[in-house]
Amino acid sequence: MATDIEKAPEALQQLVAKVDTGGRKPTGLTAGIIFSVALIWALFQYWYASPLPFALGFGILNDTEARAIHLGFALFLAFLAWPALNSSPRDHVPVLDWVLALLAAFAGAYIMLFYAQIATRPGQPTTMDVVVASAGMLLLLEATRRAVGWPMAALAVVFVAYSMLGPWLPDVLSHRGASLNRLVSHMWLTTEGVYGIALGVSAGTIFVYVLFGALLDRAGGGNYMMQVSFAALGHLRGGPAKVAVVSSALNGMISGSSVSNVVSGGIFTIPLMKKAGYGGVKAGAIETMSSVDGQIMPPVMGAAAFLMVEYVGIPYSDIVRHAFLPAILSYLGLFYIVHLEALKMGMQPIIRREPKPLRDRVLRNAFGISGSIIVIGSLYYLFEGMKAMLGGAAPYVIALAVMVLYGVCLHQAARSPDLAQDIDIDHPKALDTWPTVRAGLHFLIPIGTLIWCLMVEEMSPALAAFWAATILVVLMLSQRPLIDWLRRTRTPDAWHEGWRSVVDGFHDGSRNMIGIGVATATAGIIVGGITLTGLGLRMTEFVEFVSQGNVIVMLLFIAFSCLVLGLGVPTTANYVLVATLMAPVVVDLGARSGLVIPLIAVHLFVFYYGIMGDITPPVGLATFAAAAISGEDAIETGIQGSIYALRTVILPFIWIFNPQLLLIDVGGAFSFFCIVSASILATLLFAAVTMHWFRIRNRWWETAALLVAVILLFRPDFFMDQLAPEYRDAKPAEVFEIARNVDSDGRVVMVTRGTTLEGREIVKTVAVQLGDKGPEGRKRLADAGLQLVPLGDTLQIGQAKFGSRAAKAGVEQGWDVTAIKVPTDRPTPHWFYLPALLLALLVWWSQGRRMHRGSGPVPPTMAASSF
């Protein structure tokens, strides 16, 4: 089955290829070699992600060996798939590129090929080591220039130069410097540089998720999500824009590329939005924002999200949990923005459905939604019951149940018409929602498997994706033949088409990974430069000097840094750089200001602002793709997209000061309900503020009232802090009792005092996240990596284990604990939701009166707030 990208015009396919998969399209033997190598790479990564090597005792690789093989494949394909210059041939691979590809593959795999010898002489590279490492770094930089872009290659060169020129730099930046031998050994022969965490996550996790997305697209999952979105929303006011938002959210669950998301959906939605009356600039901006936000949408998110597991030190399921509400808020805000745009322009639906009684529509939707909830809940308790009763036999019985479920879904698909392969832009027709949903229910099984393995079974991200991809392969091979059997029809070569889709999906996965593999390796050069020179230690003083200790200024500076880097550096590399340099700085400086900032909040902060680089003019690649479809100016599209992005841009600042937005320290079910409801309302009201439109155009005082309501809803704790403190001080000696009583995954907040390496006495407030609740507070603290030593009436930090939750929280070994912060019994800040609600109702009532008097700027029929 063709992918949505392949339905796009040739020029757009070339744009996506240039960004994601390489601009060359050779033919003949060369094309076969590239295809075969890409397929072998995908099969290797599929094997590496599976439990088979350990089950069979064959093909077991350590992390370093797997990273070397991964890089070798990526470099080889990068030189074959990407031409050196714009004038270079696209229809064949020059001899020089073949030579460079082979040399780069050898250099990339060198640490694996000679692993035993290199391990016996750490820090003592031979002449051969130095030559290969030097050549490997040069070839990696050239591959980065081709596949990722010159800005990232130039940034890596800057860090290499900084590493070697340390003694000749100004005092504020100077360091001992590194010789060529030391530099290349650090970067290429250890796991501190190129073969570091970023490349490890690319090899161990990111690849299998990109593969899963490519397979699902080849299976028809991307088209299914588009068709379902169109069926549910296409007939509404501003329907095409709402289709763009929802379909991008669904596709974002499985795709990590902003540009391919724009093209695959935009070729249908942008022309339809223009037809509906949005205009080319707004249509392109809406599609861009929808597609870029796909990278923040769990459970897959962007490739950089998998790096958070290593940097933050929490399971990926926790990262998904923390990221879920902000992603939903971002999409709800954009959905409401496009609705308000439709109201402002007085749009009418471009597709007409047969009118149905309201009662029938309500009952139909109620049965559909409630039935879905009942089915999902029943499956959850059925599988959990099987696990409890059947023990070791449970996986086999659950697999049988999934097969039965697959059969039921295919039976529904067989009773429904086949989904169209595209949307008729010139003459769009309304689709019935639930029949369209039933036609592809089986596509939800691999997605459900992925979510189940991640969130319920808490498998590693790679293993969860392996099982989801395995089920998807079975689906791709069998869906067409089984549907034909149920319909008593026959599709020629149905089995062959299934195999071809699987092979093409594996090939697509590899081609989509070339740039990511090269980018993560180059990010290792940057991180290696930071660790080799100690630059990270200087960043705290530098950012503190720039911000003068002001947390808001510090966050603005870091957000600006992310945006600037995002103009030319991919999101993954942007995140690696800023997370390495800036994230510890934010935690440290926040702690010095008495502000406890969870580490996950900081990392999601830099992650969000790194993604915004795909929108921000003048370089945003996703914006250029949307402008190419709409035929409008890319800069104007980017500016409009930046305006729409405001509802996403404010979220990171909010959760830094109110971590409950990330579902941290939420409390019970009622508190959860209040926080989610208030956040959704605040997002919608903020959209109304930025659009200057609620039910009709806002007056100045209405905008001001809505803005106050937004602040009350997002930051109720700020106002409660003015009335009563959140914490009281307890004696340090009480820490073990306090730790014993903290809820599971709760935090112990401590005030610590100590002296820095520069001799400055610092006071920091730190919060250490604990694990499951247990009978001993000392053990819970030890499990978090924290050892406390009582010294009379004082308490000293005896140890903060490297890489532990305590160390990542900023706990300093040898410092004194001066107080323990214990939550007070103050009233809940949620009381401030009430005045916010009253303000929103006041504006709603005021605008309603103007509408009924007919004094609004548009006729009441156009300003109606119904969808």
N, C-alpha and C positions, 0 to 999 in steps of 0.2 A: 504494500500500500504506500502511495506517495505521501510524503510529509507535507505539512502546510507550507513549509519554505519552498518546496518544489512547485507549488501552485503560483508562486509569485513571479512577476516579470523577470526576465534575464538580468536586467540591471540591478534589481534588488537582491537576486540570488548572489550576484557577484559581490555586492556590498556585505552581505552576511558572511560569505566565504572569506572575504578579505579580513573580516574581524574575527571570525570564529574558527574556520576550518582551513584556510589557505586559499589563495587566489588562483593557483595553477589547476588546469584541467587537461592533463596529458592524456594521450590515447595509447592504444596498443599495449606492448609489453610493459612500458613504464607505468601505465595506469594499473596494470595487473599486479606489479610489484608493490606499489603503494597500497593498493587495496589489500593485498595478502599480508603485508607487514602490519597494517592497521588492525586487521582481523586477528592476527597472532597476538598482538599486544592486548587486545580486548579479552581474548581467551585466557591469556596469562593472568590478567587482573581479576577475571572472574574466578579462576582457580585460586588465586592468592586470597581472595575475600571469603572463599568457602571453607567449611570445616574438613574438606576432603584430604588435604595434605596431612593433617594430624590423625585423621581416621585411618588412612592408608599407610602412614609412615613414609610417605614419598613426596619429594618436592617441597620439603619444609625449608623456608628461607627466613633468616633473621631480618630485622628492619633495614639494616644498612644494605644488605644484598638486594632486597626488593626495591629500595629507593634507587640504587644504581641501575638496575634493569629498567625501571620506570623512566629514568632520565635518559638512558641510552635510546630507548624507543622514541621518546619525545623529541630529542635532538635530531635523530635520523629523519623522522617524518617532517620536522620543521624545515629542514633545508630542501626537502623534496617538494613540499606543499606550498611554501611561500617563496616567490621570486625575490631576488636581491634588490631590484630596483623597479620603478614603474615601467621602465623601458625593456625590462628583461622578458624573455619569452614566456608565454602562458601555456602553450600547447606541448612543450617538451621540457625536460630537465637538462640543463647544460652539464657538460662533463665536470666542470669545476664544482658544481653543487653536489654531484655524486661523490666526488672526493671529500668535500667538506662533510657530507652526511656520514660517510663511513668513518672518518677521523673523529667526528663528534660522538658517534655512537660508541666507538672504542674508548674515548676519554670518559664518557659518561658511565660506562660499565667497568671502568678500570678498577675501581675500588672493590668491585665484586670479583673480577677475574683474578686479582692478585690479593685477595682478602687475607689469606693466611700469612703471606710474606709481610704485608703492610702492618699487620697486627703485632709482628715480632719486633718492629723498630718504630714505635710511636715517637713522634717528634724528631725523627732522624731520617728525613727523606733522602732517597738516592737521587742521582742525576736524572735517572729515568722518571722517577716520581715528579721531580720539579718540571721537567720538560712536558710530561703529559698533563700535569695540573695547570701549567701556564697556558698550554694550547687549549685545554678544556675550558678555561675561563674565557679566553678570547672567543672561542667558538660559541660558548653559551651567550656571551654578550651580542654576538652577531645574530644568533637565532632569536634572541629577545628583540633586537631591533626589527627583525623581519616579522615575527609572529605577534609581538605585543606592542611594539612601537618604540620609537627612539627616545621618548621621555624616560621610560623605565630603564632602558639601557644606559642612558646618560646618568641617571640617578645612581645606578650601580657603579659606574665609572668614578663618580664623585666619591663614593664611600671607599673604593679601592685606593684612590689618590689620597684621601684623608688618612687611611691606614698607614700609608707609606711616608707621607710628608709631615707627620706629627711634629718633629723637632723644629721645623721651620715655620710653623703656624703661630698666630698670636697667642698670648698666654692663656686667654680664655678657652682656646680650642686645642692647645698644644698637648702632646703626649710623647711617649718614648719613640713611637714609630715602629714599623715592622719591616724586616728585611724581606726580600723576594721569597727566600726559602720558607721563612716563617709564615708569610702571608698565604702562599699557595698551599702549604701544608695545612694551615688552619681552615682554609676555605674548601679544599678539594679532598683532603685525606682524612678528615675527621667529620663528626656529625655536628660541629659547631657552625658550619658555614652552609655550603650548597646542599649538603645532605642532612640538613637540620629538620626541625619540626615541620616546617611548611611543606617541604617535599615529601616527608613521611606521611602527612595527612593526605596529600594529593595521591600518593601511591596506595595508601591503605584504605581510604574512605571516599575521597571525592570522585575518583574514577568510577566506582561502582554505582554511585548515584547518578552521575552523568550518563552512564550506560543504561540505567533504569529509565531515565527520562527519554533517551533516544529510542529505546525499545517501545515504550508506551506510545510515543508519537508515531512510530512505524505501525504499531498495532491498530491505530485509529483513535487512541485516547484523546489526543489533542483536538481532533475534529469533533469528537463526541462532546467534549466540554464546550466548545464553541456552539454547537447545535443546541445543546441544552440551554445555554445562556440565551441564545436567540429565541428559542421557543418560550422561555419564561418571561423575557423582558422586551423582545423586539417590538411588540405591539403597544408599548407604553409611550407616554410623552418623553421625548428624548431617548427613545429605546435603544438606538445603536450605540450611544455613549454608555448607557448602562450595561449593554452587552459587552462592550470593551472592558469595562471595569471588572465585571464578574468573571468573564472568561479569562482575563489576565490573572486574576486571583487564583483561579483553578489551575491554569497552566503554570503559574508560579510555584505551585506545590511540587512540580516535577522538573522544572527547567531553571537553570541558573544563569541564563544569558538574556540580558535586557534587549540586545539588538535582535536576536532571533525571535523573541516574544513580540517585539514591535512588528516585525515583518509578517510573521505567521498569522497574527490576528489582524494587523492593521490593513492588510490588503483587502479585507472585507469591511471592517468597521469604519475606517477613515472615509472611504467614499460614501458609505451610508450616513455617517455623521454629517458630511457636507450636504448630502441630499436632504437631511432632516432640518438643516438650517444653522448648524454650528459654525460653519466657515472653516476654511482649511487650517488656519493657525490654531484655533481652539481644538479642532478635531485631532490634529497632530499632537498637541500638548496633552490632551486627555489620554490618547493611546500611549504616549511616552510615559506618563506618570503611572498608568495602569501596569505597564509592562515592567518598569523599573521596580515598582513596589513588589513585584513577584519575588524578588530576591529576599524580601523580609517575611515572606509567607511560609510558616511551618507547614508540613514537617521537614521539607528539604531545605528551603531557604537558599541563600547563595553559597557558593563554595567556601567562602570565608567563615561561615558559621561553624563548619566542622573544626576549624582551627581553635575555636573557643574552648572546645573540650580540653585541649592541651594547655591553653593559656590560663583558663579560669579554674580548671581542675574539678569540674562537675560533670555528671553524665549528660549525654546529649538530650536525653528525655527532659532533664531540668532546663536546658537551654530552650527547648521547644516550649515548655510551659511558661517560661519567663517572656518569651518573644511573642506569644500567641495574642494576647490582648492588644498590644500596640499595633500589630499587623492588622487585626480586625478593625481597630479604630481608624487606621490610615485608609483602608478601603471603604469603610462606611462614610468617612468624611468626603472622599472623592466621589462616591456614589451620590451623596447629597449635593455636592457642588454641581455635578452635571445636571441634576434635577433642577436646581436653582437657576442654572443657565437656561434650561428649557423654559422655565417660567418667565424669566426676564425677557426672553425673545418671543414669547407667545407661541411656542411651537405646538404643533399638533402631531399625533402619531402618524408615521408614514405607512404603517401597516394596519389594516382594519381586520378585526376578528368579528365573527358572528356574535352579536351581543347575547350574553347569557344572563339569566336572572342572578342578582347578587347572592341570593340564598344558595343557588347551585354552585357558584364560584367559591363561596366561603366553605361550604361543605366539602367540595372537591379538594381544595387546598388543605383543609383541616384533616381530612382523611389521609391525604398523601403525606403530610408532615408527621402527623401522629403515628401513622403506620410505619414510617421510616424509623422514628424513634423507638417504637416497640420492637421492630426487627433488630435494630442495633443492640438494644438492651437485652433482648432475648439471646442473641448470639453471644454477647459478653458473658452472661450468667451460665449459658450452656457450656461454653468452653472452660470457664472457671470451674464449673461443677465436674466436668470430665477430668480436669487436672487433679481435683481433690479426690475423686473416687477411683480413678484408673491408674494413678501413679505413673510408672514407666511406660505403660501402654497408651497413655493419653495422647502423645504426639501422633501416633498412627490413627487413632480414632478421630482426632481433630482433623487430620489430613483427609480422611474419608468424608467427614462432614463438610469440609470445604469443597470437595469434589461434587457432593450432592448439591450444595449451594450453587456451584458453577453450572450444574445441569439445569437447575431451576431458572437461573438468570438467562441461560441460552434459550430455554423454552420461551421465556418472555420475549427475547430478541427475535425468535423465529416467528412469533405471532405479530410482530411489529414490522412495518416497512423498513428497508435498509435506510440508513442515514445518508443524506446527500453528502457528496464529497466537498462541496463548497456552498456558499450562499450567493444567490442570484442578486447581484448588486443593482441591476437595472430594473428588475421586477421582483422584489422580495415578497415572499409569501409567508403568511402566518403559519406557525406550527403549533400543534397541541403539545402542552408541556409534558404531561405524564406519559403519553405514548412515546415521545422522544426520549424521556428518561429511561423507560423500559427497554428501548432498543439497544442500549449499551450498558446495562447494569453490570455486566460481567467485567467491564473495565474498572469497576470499583473494587474488585476482589484483590488485585495486586496492591492497589493503594491502601486498602484496608489492612492487608497483610503487613505492609511496611509500618503503618501506624501502630498496629497491634504489637509487632516485634519490638518497636522502639519504646512505646509508652507503657505497655502492660508487661511484656516479658523482660523489658529493659536489657535487651541484647545490645551488643556493640553496634554502632551505626553501620559498619561494614557488613556484619553478619545479617542484620535486618534487611539491608538492601539486597544482599545475595539471595535470601529466601524470596523476597518480593520479585526480583528479576527472574528467578527460577520459575515461579508460578506464572509470570508474564510470558516466558518462553513457551510454556505448555499451552497457555491461552492462544498465543499467536499461531502455533502449529495446528490447533484443533478447532478454533472458533468457526472458521468458514465451513470445513467438512461437517461438523456436527449440526450447524444451523441448516445446511443443505439437507442433511438426513432428517431433521425434524420437519422440514418443509416438504419433504419428498421431491426435492429438486436436485440438480447437479450443476456445480460450477466447474468448468474445465480447469484442470491443473490446480485444484484448491490446495492440496497438500504441498505442491511445489511452490505456490505463492506464499504459503506460510513459512516454509524454509527460507525462501528468498527474503522475506521480511525480517526474519531473525538475523540472517547473515548481514543484511543491510543495516539493521539496527546496531549490531556489534561494530560494524565499520563506522557508522555515524558516531557512536560513542567515543571511539578512538580519535576520530578527526576533531571532535569537539574538545577533546582533552589536550591536544598538542599545546595550544597556547597556555592553558592552565598549568600544565606540567613545566613548561619553560618559565612561566612567570613565578611559580613557587620556588623553583631552583634559583632564579635570580634574586628573589626576595631573601634567600639564604645568604647571598653575598652581602646584602645590606645588613642583615642581622649579625652576620659574622664580623662585619666591620664595627658594629656597635659593641659586641662582646670583646673584640680584640683590643679596642682602644679605650674602653671604659666610658664611651660617650653617654651611655644611659645615666651614669652617676652625675654628669654635668647638667643634664636636662632639667632636673628638679630646680637647681639654682637659677637656670636660665628662665624657665617658665615662671618661677616665683618672682624674678626681677621684672619680667614683662607684665605680670598681672598685679604686682605689688600686694600679693596675698589675697586679692579679691577673687572669690571662687567663680563668680559670673564672668569676669574678664578672662580668667583662666580657661573656662569652658568655651567662650567665644573664640579665643585664640586657637584652641585645639580644633574646634569646628572649622574655622577658616583654614587651618593647615590641612585638614582632611579634604576640604573642597578643592584647594589648590592642587594637592597631590592627585585627586581624582580626575583632574583635567587631562592627565596623560598617563596615569598609572592604573591598571586594572584594580577592581575592588579587592581582590584577594591580596595582591601585593601592598595595596594601600593599607589594608587592615593589618597585615604583618608588621609593616613599618611603624604605624602609629600605635599599635598595641604594644610593640616592643619599647618604643621611645616614650610615649605619652601616657599610656594607661597607668603604669605605676606612679607617674608623677601626679595624676589626678587623685589617686587614692591617697598618696602621701600628703599632698598639700591640703586636700579636703580634711584629712585627719588632723593636721596642724590647726585647721580652723574650727575644729570641734564638730565637723560634719562627717557622719558615718556614711560613706558611699559604698554600696555593695560592688564587688569587683565585676559581676556580670552586668551591672548598670553601666559601668565605664566602658566595657567592651562593646556592648550594644550601642552605646553612644557613638563611638568611633566607627562602628560598622554602618550605622545609618548614614552618617555624614560622608563616608566613603562612597556609598551607593549614589548619593546625590550628584556625584561627579558625572554620571551618565546623562544627567539632565542639563546641568549648568552650562550655559554658553561660555566661551565660544567653541568648546571641543566636544560636548556631550554626544557620544556616538549614537545613542538611542534616539536623540532628538534629530540628528541628521537622517537617520533611517525613516523616521516618521515624516520629516519634511520632504524626503524623496517621494514618498507615496502621495502626500497631499499636494505637492507642487508649490508649496509656500516657502518663505524664507526661513532657514534653519535658526537664525538668531532670534527672530520674532517668536518662533515656536518654542525655543528654549526659555525665553523670558516669560511667556505665558505659562509654560510648564512649571517654572520656578514659583510663580504666583500660586498655582494650584498646589505646589509642594509645601506651602506654608503649614498646612495642617499636619504634615509629617515632620517638618523641621522642628516644630515646638515640642514634640513628644519627648525627645531625648532630654531636653532641659527639665521637663516636668518630672520624669522618673529619677533623675539624679537627686532631686529634693523630695520626691514622694515615691519611694520604691514600691508602694502598693500597686502602682500601675503595672509593675512587672510581676504582680501576684506574690510579693515578698511580704511576710508578716501580715497576712490578710486576716487571720483569725478564723471564725466560724463561717457557716454557710450564709447567714444573714449578712455578715460583713462583706462577704464575697459578692453577694447580690447587689448590695448598695454601691460597692466600688465599681463594678462592671456597669451598672445602670447609669451612675453619675458620669463615668468616663465617656460612655456613648453619647449621653446628652451633651456633655461639654464639647465633644468633637463636632456634633451637629451644629451647636450654637456658634462655635468658632468658625465653621464654614460659612454660616450666615453673616458673621461679622466681616470676614474677608471678602465676601461677595456683595456686601451692603444690601442684602435682601433676605427677608425671612418669609413672610407670606406675601408681602409687597416690598417696595423699596423702603429701606430703613431711614428714619429720621436720625439726626445726630445723637439725640438722647437715647434712642432705642439701641443704636449700636453700642453706646457707652454702657447701657444697662445689661445688654447681652454679654459684653466683655467682662463686666464685674461678675456676672453669673458663671462665666467660664472659669474665672480665677477661683471662685468659691468652690466650684465642682472639682477642679483639678488639684487645688492646694488647700483643702479645708484644714490641714494640720498647721499651716502657717498662721491662720487666725486663732486656732486653739492654743498655739504656743504663746500668743500674747496674753492669754488668760490664765493658763496653767502650764507648768513645764512638763515635758514628756517623760523625763527621767529624774530620779533622785539618786544621790550618791550613797553607796553602801561601802562598808569597810572592805579593804582588799582580802582580809582573811575569810570573808564570807563567800568567796568566789566558787569554792567547790560545792557548797550547798546550793548556790544560785544555779550553777551549771547542771546540777542533778535535776532541778525542777524545770529547766527550760524545755519547751516542747521539742518534738523531733524536727530536725532541720531548722531549729531556732538559733538565735545568736546570743552570745555573751559580749556585752559592750564594756570595754575597759579604757580608763584614762592612764596613759603611760608617760613616763618622763625619762629622758636619757640625753646623752651627748653624741653629736654627729662626729664623723671623721674630721671635720673642720674645727671641732671644738665648740660648736654652738649647742646650748642646752635647748632641747625641743620638748614640747608637750604634744602628744598625739592621742586622739580618741580612735580606737580601733574596735572592730566588731569581728569576732571569730564565729563562723558558722559551725554548729555542731551537727552530729549525725543523729541516729535513732536514739530515742530516750532510753536511759539505762539507770541502774541503781546507784552508780558511782559517778559523781561529777568529775573526779580526777581522771577517770578512764575516758570519759567523753572528751575532755580537753586533750588528753594524750592522743586519742584517735584523730583529732583535728591537727595534730602536730605540735601541740603546745605543752611545754613542761614548766610548771611554776614552782618556785622554791621559796618557802616561807623563811623570812629572816627577822625573827622577833615580831614586831608589829607591822613590818613591811613585807612586801611580796616582790620577788624578782623573777624575771623571765629567764629561766635556766636554758631553755632550748626552743627554737622555732624551726622545725625540720624543713630542710630545703624542699621547695616544691609543694609543701603542705598547704592546707587552707589557712592556717595561721600565718605562714610566711607570705602567702599571696595577699593577705589582708593588711600587711604592713607591720606586723609584730616584729620588734627588734630584740634580738637576743642580748641579754645583759641589762636591759632597761628595767626600771622599777614600775610596778603597778601602784598608782596612787589612789585609785577609786574604781569601784564597779558601778556602772550605770544600770539602775533597776527601773523598769517602767512604773509609772505612778498610776494611781486609780482615778485619773482625771476623766471627765465625760468624753465620750467618743466624738472625734471631730466631725462625724457624719451629720451632726446637728446643723452644720453650716450648709448642708444640701438644701434645707428648707427655704432659706431666703433666696438661694439661687433659683430654685424652682418657682418661687413667687415672682421674681424678676422676669423669668422667661414667660410665665403666664401673663404678666402685665403687658409685655410687648405683644404677645399673641393676641390678647384682647384688644389692645390699642389698634393694631393693624386690622383686626377683624372689623372694628367699628368703621375705619376708613374705607374698607372694601365695601361694606354694606351701604355706606353713604355715596359710594361711587366716586370718592375723591382721590383714589389712588392714581398713580401715573399710568396704569393700564386698566382696561376694563376688568371687572370682577371675574368674568368668565375665563379670561386669560390668566388671572392671578390666582386661580383656585389652587389650593395646595395639594390636591389629590394627584397621585401618580398616573 
